């Protein structure tokens, strides 16, 4: 009886993810556009979409006894890999911008945060949108690390390993880089001024810890396919983050986006007191 109940719950969640997320997935690229009829696919949206399908795939791995379950597992894992690899391809096409950003730290040189869901190309100019959102790239790296650790193979070549290492360098100084933050607007006055954001620093801290010494080829890798992270970078992010919370930034008292830092998916803090104070501040100021 308990097994039948679990199967019903799994069937419910599978159909839910299929109808709400995967139904909108582009069959060619695997990216999920932001809205029906739109061609814009955001990094952040697609990582969470990949999280949904990956979670269902993990559940099917435990109960895949029938042919139908094994077929669903293969399908949903493939969709997850396709989405993540398309995001990687989008960013790899802007590798020249990444190299330039490491030198300038200018918003105009940042990786774009949204791409075309049909051809993986850019959909907004370098200066016509607040692309510098370190939390989006950090979220991608965090998901990449977790999925790789679970057994999914998302990275295939040495060139891709090198690019992922470069993405780590892209976010490793998040505690000193002013960006537009999770809401893409910069400071609270909506004048488009970038500033230090706790969401970006927290997500970067979690990503750096997850990526440290991770073998991107899984069980078939070596030292050459491992990612290297300086311990000081994650520690500096942690120190700045704890001092900023519960504020989101200098202009924002707090932000609901911080829930993704103190909880899923980042779980970036160990200090229960800071976590509790941040959660209480968010609820007290934003719950209404």
N, C-alpha and C positions, 0 to 999 in steps of 0.2 A: 504493500500500500504506500509506504514511504517513497519507494522508488518511482511509482506512478505519479505521485505528487511532484517529485523533483522533475520528472519528464514534462509534466504539464507546465510547470514554472519556466523551464528552459524553452519550451515551445512558445510560450507567451513572449518571453524576452527576444527570442529569435525573430518572431513575426513583428515585434515592435521595432527592433533595429532595422529590419528589412523594409518596413513601410515608411519609417520616418527618416532614415539616414541613407541606406543603401539604394533605396528606390530613386534617389536623386543623384546617385553617383554617375559620373560620365563614363560610359562603357569603354571609351578609348584611352583616357588618361587616368581614370580612377579617382579624379578629384571631385569634390562635392561643392557646387556653387552655393553662394550665400543665400540666394532666394530662387524660387522657381522662375525661370525665364532670364535669369542673370548669368553672365559668363565669368563673374568675379569669384575667385576661390581664394579665401584667406588661409594663411598658414595655420592660424589658431583654430579656426573652425574645422579644418581638415584633420588636424591632429586629434581633436576630440572625437571626430567621426571615426578615425582609426582606432581610438581607444574603445569605442563602443563595439566595433566588430571584433577587435582583439579579445575583449572580455568574454564575448559570447563564444569565440573559438576556444578559449581556455576552458570554458564550462563543457563544451562538447568533447574536449580531449579526455575528460574524466568519465564520460558516459557513452562514448562512441562505440556502441556494440553492434548496431545494425548498419546495413549498407547505406540507408538514408542518412543516418547520423554522420557516418564517415564522409559521405558526399558533401553534406552541409559544412563539415569541418574544413574540407579541402577548399570549398568555394569561399567561405568567409575568411579563412586565412589568406587566400589569394587576393581577396579584395583589400585586406589590410596592407599586405605587402605592396600592392599596386598603388595605393594611395600614398604610402610613405615614400616609395621610390619616385613617384611623380613630384612630390614636394622637393625631394633631393635634386631631381633633374632641374626643376625650376631655379633653385638656388645655384646649382653648378653653372648654369648659363650666365650667372652674374658674378662669376669668380673674380673678374677684373675689378668689380666694385668692392668686393670683399677685401682684396689686397690693398686697394686705395684707402678703404676705411680704416684699416689697421694703422695707417700712417696719419690720416687727417682727423679721424673721429668726427667728421662732419655729417649732418643728416642727409645732405645731398648725395653722399657716397654710400649710404646704407643699403643693405639688401632690401628689395621690395618685400612688403608684407602681404601682398595679394597678387595673384597671377590669373591668366586665362585658364578656365577649366577645360577648354577645347584644344589649345595649342601650347600651353605652358609658358606663354610669353607674357611680358609686362602689360598691364592694363592702365597704368597711370605713370605720369612723368616723374622724374627724380625729385622735382621741386614742387609738384602740384599736389602732393599728398604726404602725410606724416608717416613715412615708411620706417623710420628708425624706432622699432619696437623690439627691444632686446628680449623681452619676455616671450615673444612669439618664436624666435629662433631657439631660445633656451627650452621652451616647451617641446619643440621638435626634437632637440637632443635628448631631453629627458625621456620622451616616448621611445626614441630610437634605442636608448640604453636599456630600458625596461623590456622592450619587445625582443631585443637581441639576447638578453639574459634569459628570457623565457624559452628560447630555442628557435625563434624566427630568424631567418637569414635575410637581412635587408641590404647589406653591403656586399658587392660582388667583386670589385677590383681594387687594386692598389691605389689607383687614382681617386677612387671614392673614399678610401681610407684617409688619404692625404687631405681631401676636401673637408671631411668631417673634423679632422684635426684642426684645420683652419677655422671651422665654425667655432670650435672651442676657444681659439685665440680671439675670435670675434666678440665673444661674450665674457672673456675672463676678467675684463676690467669694468664690468657692469657697475661696480660700486663707485666709479668715478665718471661715468658717461651719462650725460643728460639725454633722455629720450622722450618720446611722445607718450609712452605708457600704454596700458592695456586698453584705454578708451580712445587712443589715437589723437588726442586733442592737445596734449601738452598741459600747460598750467591751467588753473581753475578759471581764469578770465577768458579762456577760449581765444586767446590771441596767437595761438600756435607756437608758444615758446616752450622748448623742451626743458625738462628738469629731472632731477634724480627721483626715481619712483621706486617705492618699496616692492611693488609687484615684480618689476623687472629684476631688481637685485635678488629677491627671494627665489624667483624661478631660475636665475642664473646660478645661484648657490646650489640649488638642488640638482641642476643639470651637471654642474662641474663635479659634484660628488658622485653622481651616477656614472659619469663617463670615465672617471679616473681608472686607468689600467684596464679598461674594458677591451676585450678582444672582439673586434667587429666581425671577424670571420667565424665566431663561435668556437666550436670544438675543433675546427679545422685550421685555426690560425696559429700565429707565432708572435714574437715580439714586434715584428714589422707591421702587424695588423692591430696592434694595441694603441689605445689613445692615452696620451700623456697630459696630465694636468698638474700644475704647480699647487702644492697644498696651501701656499699663502693666499692664492686667489680666492678659494672657497672660504677660507678663514676670514679674509678681509670682507668678503660679501656678508658673512654671518655677523661680524662685528658691526658693520654699518647698518645692516637690517635691524638688529636688535635695538640699536640706538634710535632708529627712525620710527619704529612701530610705537603706538598704533596709527601714526600718521602715514598717509600714502606718499605725501611729498610736502614741500614747504608750503604750497598753496592749498593742498587738500588735507582736511583734518583726518579723514579716513576714507576707505573705499571698499565696496563690496568685493572688488577683485582680490582683496587680501585674503578672502576665504580660500582661494586657490593656492595661497602660499602657506597658510597655517594648517590647511587640510589637503584634500586631494586636488591636484595630483602631486604637488611639490613636497608637502610635509617638511618644510624647510627649517623648522625650529625644533629644538629639544627643550627649551625653557618653558615649562608649563605655565609659569606666571605670566610671561609675555604673551603666550598663546591665549590664555584666558582673558587678559586685559584687552587684547586686540579684538577678540570675539565679542566681548561685552561692549566695547566701544562701537563696533559695527552695528550690533543689534540696537544699542541705545540711541544711536544717531540716525540710523537708516530704516529701522523696522517700521516706524511711523505709529 
